[in-house]
Amino acid sequence: MIEVRRIKTKEEYEYASKVSKEDMGNALPHPTHVLYNKEGDVVGLWSLASIPLVLVWSHTEKIKRIDSMYHNETLAALMDEKGYDNFFIACDKSSPYHKYMDKFGYESLNWETSMFMKNLK
C-alpha cells in the first residue's frame, strides 16, 4: 500500500527532492506531496497545481518575430502580476519557436515527455 501525504516541512521537501534527483537524474520541480511505501521509503512525488502551465498557439505565418517577443514579455508581466515566481510553458519540438525559447529567457527542462489530458466530467 502506498501512502500519500502533503509535504509539510522544509526537511521533508529537501529529502524527497534528493531521492527524486538520485533516481531520475533531476528533481521533480515544486513537489507538493510525497508517496511512501509500507517500509517508509520515498517512492514518488507529486506536484499538484503548484506551478502554472501556459499553453500558447501562435499562427506560424501571420505573426512576426517582434510580435512573439512582445507576447512573451506580456505573458511574463501577467504571470508576475499574478504573483508567480515561475511557470511552465509547453513548446513542441516542431514549433518554429522551439529554437528561440532560450533567447526568450526560458530554461529547458530537458524532459523527453509527452503531456496527456484527462477529462473528469
N, C-alpha and C positions, 0 to 999 in steps of 0.2 A: 504494500500500500504506500502510495506517495502522499506526503503531507505538504500542503501549500500554505505558506504564511507570508503576510506582508512584511517587508523589511522595515525594522523599527529602529535599528541603531546604526551608527556610522561603522562600527566594527563588523557587524553582520554584512553590511553593504560591501565593505572592502574585502572581507574574506570570500564572500560568494563571487565577487568580481574576479578575484585572484584565481579561484578554482576554474571559473569560466575561461579565463585567459590561458591558463595552463592546459586546458583540454582542447580549446579551439584555436589558440594562437592569437586571439584578440578577445577582449571582454565585451559582453553584451552591453550596449550603451544604456545608461539610466535604468537599471533593473528596479522593479518595484516589489516583486515577490520572489521568494526563494522556494525551491522544491527540495524536500528531504526524503530519502528512502527510510525504511524501517530501522536501519543501523544508524541513522542520524547524519549520513553523508549528504553533502550538497550534490544534487543530481540534475539541477536545472534552474534556470532563471526566466522570469517573465518581465517584460517591460510593458505595462498596461497603460496606454494612453498618457505616457509621461513626456513624450516628445511629439509635437505636431508633425504630421506628414502633409506635404504640399504636393498636389498633382497639378500639372500645367499642360495645356495644349496650346501650341502656337502654330499658326499656318506656316508651312515650310516655304512658301513663295511670296506671301503678302506681308510679311513682317521683315523689316530691315534690321541689321545688326544693332544700330543705335536704338531702335525700339526695344530690342531684347535687353540691352543694357539698362534702359530706363525702367523697364518692367522689373528687372532684377533688383534694382535699387528701391523701387516702390515696394516690392514684396518684403525685402529686408526691413524697411521702415515700418511697414504694417505689423510684421511679427514682433519687432522691438516695441512698438506702441502697445501691443497686447501683453507685453511683459515676458516674452520668451527669450531665453538666452541662446537657444539654438533650435534647429528644426531639420527634419529630413526633407529632401526633395528627390523625387523619382526622375530619372532621366535614362531612357532606353539607349542602349549602345548604338542603335541605328539612327538615333536623333542627330540632326546636323549640329545641335548644341552640345552634344556629349563631349567633344574635344575641347570645348571652351569653358567647361564647368569650373575648372581650377582658376581660370582667369576671372571668372565671376566671383571668386572667393570661396568656393565650395571645396571641401576636403573629401576625397574619395574614401569610402569605407572599404574598398577592395573586396566586396562581397560578390560572389557568384551565386546569386539567389534569384528566385522568382517570387513575385508577390501574388497572393491569392485573395479572393474576397468571399465571404460567407454571408449570405442574406439570412437574417434572423426572422423576418416577417414576410 
